[in-house]
Amino acid sequence: MYQRRCARYPVHFRSTLSTPEIPEGTGTAIDLSIRGCRVQSFIPVLVGIRMKLSIDVPEPMTTIDVEQAVVRWVSGQEFGIEFASISPEQFERLTKIIQQLPSVPDRGL
């Protein structure tokens, strides 16, 4: 059985993503970890596609910008994204947001 390396936290954050084929699309991050997230969206993606991702966090009002994310799996209108390139400032912001989330992570067992 596959076990995730990082805990995932359930969230419901509006997200904006762009690929070379799709200049801008929207979705919802429905779980979040230090290394990636799961997104629900009507945008068609394929495993391996690289994209830019912005996650809007309502409390505190901020945005997490991921310079490059890679789609690792697709299932219907959901897909898993690994954060491949994120600036140190954005990584620090992501870390602080995760620390503020309720401490009941989904370990994906």
Residue, then its C-alpha position, 0 to 999 in steps of 0.5 A: m500500500y502506498q503511504r504518503r510522505c507528508a500529511r495532507y490537510p483538508v481545505h477548501f481554497r480557491s485556486t488559479l492555474s495556468t499551463p501552456e495550453i490553458p492561459e488561466g483556469t480555476g479550481t479548488a484545492i481540497d487538500l494541502s500538504i507541504r509538498g503538494c495538493r489535490v485540486q478539483s477542477f473542470i480543466p482537463v489535465l494529463v499526468g506530467i503537465r507542468m503548471k503555475l498555481s496560485i492558492d487563495v487562502p482566506e484566513p489570513m487573506t493571502t495567496i500562495d504562488v507556486e512557480q511550477a507544479v506537476v500533475r502526478w495523478v488524475s481521477g475524474q475532475e480531481f488531480g494531484i499536484e506536486f510542488a516542483s518549484i516554489s520560492p523560499e518566501q512562498f514556501e515559508r508562507l505555505t508552512k505558516i498556513i499549514q501550521q495554522l490548519p486544524s491538526v487532524p491531517d489525512r495521512g493517506l493510508 
